[in-house]
């Protein structure tokens, strides 16, 4: 749907007559994590993989470590694997590691990497090295593949490769994965394209001995940073030497100690777990690191669309500061309630779009868009009226995939302007230009 229009919202205007939005879950239900078993066996006696979810990080929909790990736990259970999950970057009780055949870390990395910390003077790194020396599998997802350069002598033998600052780069771009090596990790995985913060130009072991690239593509040259840039994450002379060359975004590593490791640089955006091939590749990889046979057709990864909106970290403002910050958005949210008619709309290049029959309907924290309010497609929206310009974010579910739009808005009585960026693009700086702009007027007397 996104590819048929300049942004997801424009796509909704075109296809809404044939779609109906699912009834949204209560606002707080998506943050209820009480149903996830923590540091407990979910399949006693089955091969055990310890799944470590990092602490709360980034904004809503990004770095949803808890929710993403809960999805993986459920997927592993479908395949007869005992996924024992821990939160906040490390188990409260390290006895959880007893009997584990593999460990996965999906968390913030770099200097704050949870594996590099100490507990009461006890080194987590040394403990993990001891596990791996026994052949335990090891997987790092997304930011967890980044370690400080001074950790390379420890990390390279453990993971086979890692994100090294001033060597690697972490841009957001559309990865197009058209072919795969013959490997257990790629079983049942079909070609797919997905936009993510795909880190690349990893620092690998010498000669890539034991490393099998799993996801490979040629990134756009502009993702390597501007010529002359030397930044820890945004480009450097070394990565710029390789314009037009293929890079690896996921890899398998057969360690000299007989264990198996896996690195995966995607999964910044939580919505990407909605892609069947994306999650099958990761679940296959976790099973492979645990030396559990991966079926010829790949792992089972059955998931209802609603699963994506469960177990999210609550990143809304808290306490007195949150109440003060939330006062303005609450007032605007109340004023927005009701039916709005599109007066004019413009595409990504500022060209007028025939959308005068379209309606925006605000009800609670749901915005539905379409020619007929009864047959509109919608998603949850969130306001931040304390910013200049005021900000609006919208999350739409389509076929089990979450699409997030970042926008700005201006509200004056019965007039409304909204400018949404294309999916994956930065938030618009203002409402001065016409690119992606909607101009609306109120229908009815809801707030008069």
C-alpha positions in Angstrom: 0.0 0.0 0.0 2.8 2.4 0.9 4.4 2.0 -2.5 1.3 3.2 -4.3 1.3 6.7 -2.9 3.6 9.4 -1.6 3.0 8.3 1.9 0.8 5.8 3.8 -2.0 8.3 4.4 -2.3 9.1 0.8 -2.5 5.4 0.2 -5.4 5.1 2.7 -7.3 7.8 0.8 -7.0 5.7 -2.4 -8.0 2.3 -1.0 -10.1 2.9 2.1 -13.4 2.1 0.4 -12.3 -1.6 0.2 -10.9 -1.8 3.8 -12.3 -1.5 7.3 -10.2 -0.8 10.3 -10.1 -3.4 13.1 -11.5 -2.3 16.4 -8.5 -0.7 18.3 -7.4 -2.2 21.5 -7.9 -0.1 24.7 -5.2 2.5 25.0 -3.5 0.9 27.9 -3.8 -2.7 26.7 -0.8 -2.4 24.4 1.4 -1.6 27.4 0.3 -4.6 29.6 3.3 -6.9 29.8 2.0 -9.0 32.7 1.2 -12.0 30.4 4.8 -12.5 29.5 6.6 -15.2 31.6 10.0 -13.9 32.8 12.9 -16.0 33.9 10.8 -19.1 33.8 10.6 -22.2 31.6 7.8 -22.1 29.1 8.6 -25.6 27.7 10.4 -27.5 30.5 12.8 -30.1 29.2 13.0 -28.5 25.7 16.3 -26.9 24.4 16.6 -23.6 26.3 17.5 -20.3 24.8 17.9 -17.3 27.1 16.4 -14.2 25.5 17.6 -11.0 27.0 15.5 -7.9 26.2 17.1 -4.5 26.8 15.8 -1.6 28.9 13.3 1.0 27.5 14.9 3.0 24.7 14.0 5.5 22.0 10.5 6.6 21.1 7.3 4.6 20.6 7.6 1.9 18.0 11.5 2.0 18.0 13.7 -0.3 20.0 10.8 -2.1 21.4 13.1 -4.7 22.9 10.5 -6.2 25.3 7.7 -6.6 22.8 10.1 -7.9 20.1 11.6 -10.4 22.4 8.2 -11.5 23.6 7.3 -12.2 19.9 10.5 -14.3 19.5 9.7 -16.2 22.6 6.3 -17.1 21.2 7.7 -18.1 17.8 10.3 -20.3 19.5 7.6 -22.1 21.5 5.9 -23.0 18.2 9.1 -24.8 17.3 9.5 -26.7 20.5 12.1 -24.4 22.0 12.1 -23.2 25.6 12.7 -19.4 25.2 13.4 -18.1 28.7 13.0 -14.3 28.7 14.7 -11.7 30.9 14.1 -8.0 30.8 16.1 -4.8 31.6 19.2 -6.0 29.9 20.1 -9.0 32.1 18.5 -11.7 34.2 17.8 -10.9 37.9 19.0 -14.4 38.7 21.9 -15.7 36.7 20.8 -19.2 37.4 18.6 -18.7 34.4 21.7 -19.4 32.3 22.0 -22.9 33.7 21.3 -25.5 31.0 21.0 -22.9 28.3 22.1 -24.0 24.8 22.1 -20.4 23.4 21.8 -16.8 24.6 20.3 -13.8 22.6 20.8 -10.2 23.4 18.4 -7.6 21.9 19.3 -4.3 23.6 21.1 -1.0 23.4 24.8 -1.5 22.8 28.0 0.5 22.6 29.6 1.6 25.8 26.3 0.8 27.7 26.1 -2.7 26.4 24.5 -4.8 29.2 27.1 -7.6 28.7 29.9 -5.2 29.5 28.6 -4.3 32.9 29.5 -5.8 36.2 27.3 -7.1 39.0 28.9 -6.5 42.4 32.3 -6.6 40.8 31.5 -9.8 38.8 32.1 -9.5 35.1 29.2 -10.4 32.9 31.6 -10.5 29.9 33.7 -13.2 31.6 30.7 -15.2 32.6 29.4 -15.1 29.0 32.8 -16.1 27.6 32.7 -19.0 30.0 29.4 -20.1 28.6 30.5 -19.8 25.0 33.7 -21.8 25.8 31.3 -24.7 26.5 29.7 -24.3 23.0 26.7 -22.2 24.0 25.2 -20.3 21.0 25.3 -16.5 20.9 23.1 -14.0 19.0 23.1 -10.2 19.1 20.3 -8.2 17.4 20.4 -4.6 16.2 22.1 -2.2 18.5 23.5 -5.1 20.6 26.0 -5.8 17.8 27.8 -2.5 18.6 30.7 -2.7 21.1 33.5 -0.2 21.9 36.6 -0.7 19.8 38.6 -1.7 22.8 36.3 -4.7 23.2 37.2 -6.2 19.9 39.6 -8.9 21.2 36.8 -10.2 23.4 33.9 -9.7 21.0 35.3 -10.9 17.7 35.9 -14.5 18.9 32.4 -14.5 20.4 30.3 -13.0 17.5 32.6 -13.1 14.4 31.8 -9.5 13.6 30.5 -6.4 15.3 29.7 -2.7 14.7 32.8 -0.7 15.4 32.5 3.1 15.8 34.3 5.1 13.1 34.4 1.9 10.9 30.8 0.8 10.6 27.7 2.9 9.8 24.1 2.8 10.9 21.8 4.5 8.3 18.1 3.9 7.7 17.4 2.5 4.2 15.5 0.0 2.2 17.2 -3.4 2.2 16.4 -5.5 -0.8 17.3 -9.1 -0.1 16.8 -11.0 -3.3 19.0 -14.1 -2.8 20.4 -16.0 0.1 23.2 -18.6 0.7 22.2 -22.2 1.2 22.1 -22.3 5.0 19.8 -23.5 7.7 19.1 -19.9 8.7 17.7 -19.1 5.2 15.3 -22.1 5.0 11.8 -21.0 4.0 12.9 -17.4 3.7 11.7 -15.8 0.5 13.1 -12.6 -1.0 12.0 -9.5 0.8 12.5 -5.8 1.0 12.2 -3.8 4.2 13.2 -0.4 5.5 15.2 -0.5 8.7 18.2 1.0 10.4 20.4 -1.6 8.6 23.9 -1.2 10.1 26.7 -2.3 7.8 30.4 -2.5 7.1 31.0 -4.6 10.2 34.4 -5.4 11.6 34.8 -9.1 11.0 37.3 -11.7 12.1 40.4 -11.8 9.8 39.6 -13.2 6.4 36.0 -13.7 7.6 37.1 -17.2 8.6 34.0 -19.1 9.8 31.7 -16.3 8.8 28.8 -16.8 6.4 27.0 -13.7 5.2 23.2 -14.2 5.4 21.8 -10.8 4.4 23.7 -8.9 1.7 22.8 -5.9 -0.4 24.4 -2.9 -2.0 23.4 0.2 0.1 22.8 3.5 -1.5 26.0 5.5 -1.7 24.5 8.4 0.3 24.0 6.1 3.3 27.8 6.1 3.8 27.9 9.7 4.9 29.3 12.7 3.1 32.8 12.6 1.7 35.2 13.6 4.4 32.9 12.7 7.2 34.5 10.9 10.1 31.7 10.1 12.6 31.3 7.3 15.0 28.0 6.3 13.3 27.2 8.6 10.4 30.0 7.8 8.0 33.8 7.5 7.9 36.6 7.4 5.3 36.9 3.6 5.5 33.2 2.9 4.7 33.3 5.6 1.9 36.0 3.7 0.1 33.5 1.0 -0.8 30.7 2.8 -2.6 28.7 0.6 -4.9 30.0 -2.6 -3.1 27.8 -5.2 -1.3 27.6 -5.1 2.4 26.4 -7.6 5.0 23.6 -6.9 7.4 23.4 -10.4 9.0 25.9 -13.2 9.4 26.4 -16.7 10.9 29.6 -17.6 12.6 30.9 -21.0 13.3 33.3 -20.4 16.2 36.6 -22.3 16.7 35.2 -23.6 20.1 32.5 -25.4 18.2 29.7 -23.0 19.1 27.6 -21.0 16.7 26.9 -17.2 16.7 24.6 -14.9 14.7 24.6 -11.1 14.2 21.6 -9.2 12.8 21.7 -5.4 12.4 18.0 -4.8 11.7 15.0 -4.6 14.0 15.2 -0.9 14.9 11.5 -0.6 13.9 9.1 -2.9 15.8 6.7 -3.0 12.9 9.2 -5.1 10.9 8.5 -8.1 13.1 5.2 -8.2 11.1 7.1 -9.4 8.0 7.0 -13.2 7.9 10.4 -13.5 6.2 12.0 -11.1 8.5 11.0 -12.9 11.7 11.5 -16.4 10.1 15.1 -15.6 9.4 15.7 -14.5 13.0 13.9 -17.5 14.5 15.8 -19.9 12.2 19.0 -18.3 13.3 18.2 -18.6 17.0 17.4 -22.3 16.5 20.6 -22.7 14.5 22.8 -21.1 17.2 21.2 -23.5 19.7 22.0 -26.5 17.4 18.2 -27.2 17.1 17.4 -28.7 13.6 15.7 -26.1 11.4 12.8 -27.6 9.3 13.4 -27.7 5.6 10.6 -25.2 5.1 11.9 -23.0 7.9 10.6 -22.3 11.4 7.0 -21.8 12.2 6.3 -18.1 12.7 2.6 -17.9 12.9 1.4 -14.6 14.4 -1.9 -12.7 14.6 -1.7 -9.1 13.3 -2.7 -7.8 16.8 0.4 -9.3 18.4 2.4 -6.4 17.1 0.5 -4.0 19.3 1.1 -6.0 22.5 3.7 -5.8 25.3 5.0 -2.4 24.2 7.1 -0.3 26.6 5.0 2.6 27.9 7.0 5.6 26.7 4.3 8.2 27.6 5.3 11.0 29.9 5.1 10.1 33.6 4.4 11.8 36.9 4.0 15.6 37.5 6.3 16.5 34.6 4.3 14.2 32.4 1.0 15.7 33.6 2.2 19.2 32.8 3.6 18.1 29.4 0.3 16.3 28.6 -2.0 19.2 29.4 -1.6 20.9 26.0 -1.9 17.6 24.0 -5.0 16.7 26.0 -6.6 20.0 25.1 -5.8 19.7 21.4 -6.9 16.0 21.4 -10.3 17.1 22.8 -10.6 19.9 20.2 -9.7 17.5 17.4 -12.5 15.0 18.2 -15.0 14.6 15.4 -15.2 14.8 11.6 -12.9 16.8 9.4 -13.2 17.4 5.6 -10.1 17.6 3.4 -10.1 21.0 1.7 -6.9 20.4 -0.2 -4.0 17.9 -0.2 -0.6 17.8 -1.8 1.8 15.0 -2.7 5.5 14.7 -1.8 6.4 17.1 -4.5 3.8 19.7 -3.5 1.4 18.9 -6.4 -2.3 19.1 -5.7 -4.1 15.7 -5.1 -7.8 15.2 -5.7 -8.8 14.3 -2.1 -11.6 16.7 -1.4 -14.1 13.9 -0.6 -11.9 12.4 2.1 -12.6 12.7 5.7 -10.4 12.6 8.8 -12.3 11.3 11.8 -10.8 11.6 15.3 -12.3 9.4 18.0 -10.4 9.0 21.3 -6.8 8.3 20.3 -7.8 6.8 16.9 -7.7 8.7 13.6 -9.6 7.1 10.7 -9.2 8.4 7.2 -11.3 7.7 4.0 -14.0 9.0 1.7 -16.7 7.6 4.0 -16.2 7.7 7.8 -18.1 4.4 8.1 -15.6 2.6 5.8 -12.4 4.4 6.9 -9.1 2.8 7.7 -7.4 4.1 10.8 -4.7 3.9 13.4 -3.6 5.3 16.7 -2.3 8.9 16.9 -0.3 10.7 19.5 0.1 14.5 20.0 2.9 16.6 21.4 1.5 20.1 21.5 4.4 21.4 23.5 6.7 21.3 20.5 7.1 24.0 17.9 5.6 23.2 15.5 3.2 20.8 17.3 3.8 17.2 16.5 1.5 14.3 15.6 2.5 10.6 15.2 0.3 8.0 13.7 0.7 4.2 13.6 -1.4 2.2 11.1 -1.6 -1.5 10.9 -1.9 -3.0 7.4 -1.8 -6.8 6.9 0.0 -7.3 10.2 2.6 -4.7 9.5 2.8 -1.5 11.5 3.5 1.7 9.5 4.5 4.8 11.5 4.1 8.4 10.2 5.7 11.4 11.8 4.0 14.8 11.3 3.4 18.3 12.4 0.1 20.1 12.8 -1.6 23.5 13.3 -5.0 23.7 14.9 -7.1 26.9 15.0 -10.8 26.4 16.0 -12.3 24.7 13.0 -9.3 24.7 10.7 -6.6 22.1 10.7 -3.3 21.6 8.8 -1.3 18.4 9.0 1.9 17.6 7.2 3.0 14.0 7.4 6.5 12.8 6.2 6.7 9.7 4.1 7.2 6.5 6.0 10.8 6.2 7.4 11.5 9.9 6.7 12.4 12.6 9.2 9.6 14.7 10.7 8.7 17.8 8.6 10.4 20.9 10.1 7.3 23.1 9.6 4.1 23.7 7.7 5.4 26.3 5.3 5.8 24.0 2.3 3.0 22.1 0.5 4.8 18.8 0.3 2.6 16.2 2.0 0.3 18.8 3.4 -3.4 18.3 4.2 -5.7 21.3 4.9 -9.0 20.4 6.6 -12.1 22.1 8.0 -14.5 20.7 10.6 -17.7 19.1 9.7 -20.5 19.4 12.3 -20.5 21.1 15.7 -18.7 18.7 18.0 -16.6 21.4 19.8 -18.6 24.5 19.3 
